[in-house]
Amino acid sequence: MSITLSLSQFLPEYIKYARAKLKSRTIKEYERLLYSLIIPKFGNRQLTKLSTVELEQWHISLKASTPIQANRALAVFSAVL
């Protein structure tokens, strides 16, 4: 039996790990991007079901209005995965 987690289920474990490795200001920025941009779009998705194409399309759509924030959000997503 394989266990598949959603992104929302996995994130608390990642944040625990990140708190031990990253500065508090970085954690705050990660959390801001996670809760404002990433979780609303992908929170219920299983980690194993996320595709590169889907993430690229999301990134492109964000870049249209907020290019710097889009790049930062993608960097956070990459760090999490």
N, C-alpha and C positions, 0 to 999 in steps of 0.2 A: 504494500500500500504506500503510495507516495503522498506526501503532504504538500499541498500547494497553498501558499500564502498570498493574500492580496498585498498590494503596496502599503495600504494603511495598517495592515497587521504587522508587516515587517519593519516599518519605520521606527517604532519605539525601541526595538533592539538596535537598529542602526544608530539612533541618537545616543543611546547608552554607550556604545562603542566610540562614537565620535567625541563625546564629552571627555573621554580619557585621552584623546589624541589631539584635539583641536582647541584653539583659544575660545574663550567664552563669546567674544564678539563674532567670530566665525560661526559658532553654533547658532547664535541669534539670527544671523543672516540666512543660514541654511533653513532654520525653522520658518522664517518669514517667507522664503521662496517656496518651501514645501507646502505650507498651509495656505498660501495665497494662489499659487499657480499649479503646482504639481498634483496635490491631493484632489482638488476639485475636478481635475481632468482624468487622472489615472488611479485614484485612491482605491476604487473597487476592483480594479483589474488584477488578475493573477500575475505574479512576477514572470511566470513562464510563458505568458501569453502576450507580453509586450514585444513589439517588433521595432526594428531600427527604422523602417519606413514610417511607421506611425509617429515615432519620436521626432524624426526629421520634419514631418509635416507640421507637428505641433510647434517645433522650434521656428519654422518659417512663418507660421501664423503669428507667433509672438513678436518676431523680428519686425513685422510690418509696422507695429506701433511703438514697441519698446526694445530696440535692438540690444542695448547693453544688458538690460534685465533678462532678455531672452538668452543671451550667452551665459549669464551667471546661472540662470535656472537650469540650463542644459549641463553646465559644469557640476551643479549639485546633483542632478539626476545621475550623471556619470559616476560621481563619488559614491552614491548610494548603491548603485548596481555594481 
